[in-house]
Amino acid sequence: MGELEQLVTFASESPFSDFYRNKWRGEKAFERLPYSSRADFVTVPLSHRRYKKEKGMVKIVGTGEQTFLSEWSFLDIGREPYAPHSMRPFVYLTDSYEAVEKSLWCYENGMMPLVGEKDSDMAIFAAGRYQIDSLIVDEESLMKFAPFFSTLRAPLASIAVIGSAFSPNTLMSFERYAQSIRLVLALPETGAFAAAPLSRTPEFIPLPNCIIEHDSEISLTKIVRYPTPIIRYKTGIHTTSTGSDRSFSLAV
Amino acid sequence: MMERSDIAALYNEILDEFVAHPPEKPEEYWIRMTSGTTTGRPFLTIWQKKSAAEWPHAASMRRFIVAYGLLATRMSNVLSFRNNTGNEGALVLPLDAGALNPSVERLLDDFAPDSFYAIPSFAARISEHMNEKSRSVVHTLGFSGEAISKTLGDTFMSRFPRARQVVTFATSETGVITRFPCDHLSPNQYHPREGIVIEVDEPDERGIGYLLISKDLLFGKRMEHYRIGDMARIVPEACPCGRALTFEVFGRAGYDFIKVAGAILQREEFDRVASECAVLFDDYYAEAEAVVIDGKLKGKIVLTVYRANGVASVEEIAKEFSARVYLTASQTLEQLAEQEVFLPLTVIVSAMPLVRDGKAKKLSLRT
């Protein structure tokens, strides 16, 4: 039985949750499994879609009435491919739950991160004092952090920009401030699933263990046994073809 | 004696050492920035691996909420939780203040917390979004960062009837300096952790003075007689638990505990009176100062109040508040005003809800 098939069997036969069993109603062929989405996560409490019980953190995803809980074990957090290893990473993200989670990712991967407070002046001051060598950031906070780069004596080793949408032309202005800038496609509830080096027309390649179906909108399956597995999950992210089967671009 | 600038210099040396000679396992340390909201700029502090293992009840904290304004403090507590070895399968939710809207009740119900570690005012706000059933399963309320008034403590007791309140004393510069409290301590009393030296500088006739802290830091550095800005006294009576030293904290000098014109203004007392005057106003902020009038030093208090519904009567509030608030052990503001030690209370009615910085400060010294 392949890994994908094992994941589907795991979810459909789990004694811990009926979430996917109720959704799939006996269907077992992957290509015919009904899609899931954020609406399902909002409707079904976390306590009813937990497939394993490992020590970890829970975060609140979404806004207003469309909020839900997303659970991540510390080990699963550590396995996400967010960024390269560095000596002194700085985590500066708009969403505080993502900031805590990415800081934990650093610890799980043998790094001591400094997490930046929301105030950009404080963040810039702290990053300078710590003499950071890498940055884990989203696009919005990167813009607020921009004044920091005028203080740099040498490019950072890396910048990882994490998000579900990017403005490549704007981000290109940061190109000279790091040896590598990587765009990481991720959602709070799915983790990372594709990545691209920064360019004016970034071409995203699926990350390991990620099955991306993109008939205009990305539907994602991650062959990982998360507390709530991600199986044929509609991401709301739209793509365009790059002409290659191996990669895709994001729709503008 | 060390002041904040001395401590900042120490931590800067530690940081420089860490950057120049990184340890073999950097993940066994953690770094945070102080708030910088009291005096001076913020600075970075580095600590060795954190664990909540000292908490006897850590293993029972299966659904743990961490609630602090500063991201660094939330991260610190999540890290302690992660590093604890007795809580396999447990979950932590580092709650952001922005999440406190009506929809959060559904999520808190789903998460079903059984324990908190929070700043008291934040925990009070969270409790307003929890239904009775959710609150009934909470067995531990851990607090730090603010003194807890009797009023607030009673509020927590009624909202979380099965919860034990555990208060520790911690700051971003010193870390946690107190042990898990024994059953004999009164509110705001603590036993220091091992390796922590507690002293009181310039004690007054009641023994209350400036809290001084001494402890070892990383890389051979030492914090020696650091005047942290809080007021405290050494409790002379021996604790039945056998611990050698008990100290009591009265809050931040200039905020929770103010000496003006020979009187002591304590936030806890102002909170008590505000609670008694709840029919007259919903929120308050008091600012005190010493003024010189006709060559004589006198105390002056300006009380700003807000009332959500109805008209606030300046005269009635001034009369009631003055008659009830004690500024010495035996004298109220009304009595001190009759003696012309203090000016009569000035009351200002705010048309808007009161907005204050930081940890819901209600009393401050105007300098």
Interface residues (C-beta under 8 A of the other chain):
Chain A: P45 L46 S47 K53 E54 K55 G56 M57 V58 K59 I60 G64 E65 T67 F68 L69 E71 F74 M87 R88 S96 Y97 A99 V100 S103 L104 C106 Y107 N109 G110 M111 M112 P113 L114 V115 G116 E117 K118 M122 F125 A126 R129 Y130 Q131
Chain B: N12 L15 V19 P22 K25 P26 E27 Y29 W30 I31 R32 M33 G36 R41 P42 F43 L44 L70 L71 A72 R74 M75 V78 L79 R82 N87 E88 G89 A90 L91 V92 L93 P94 L95 D96 G98 A99 N101 S103 V104 R106 L107 D109 D110 F111 A112
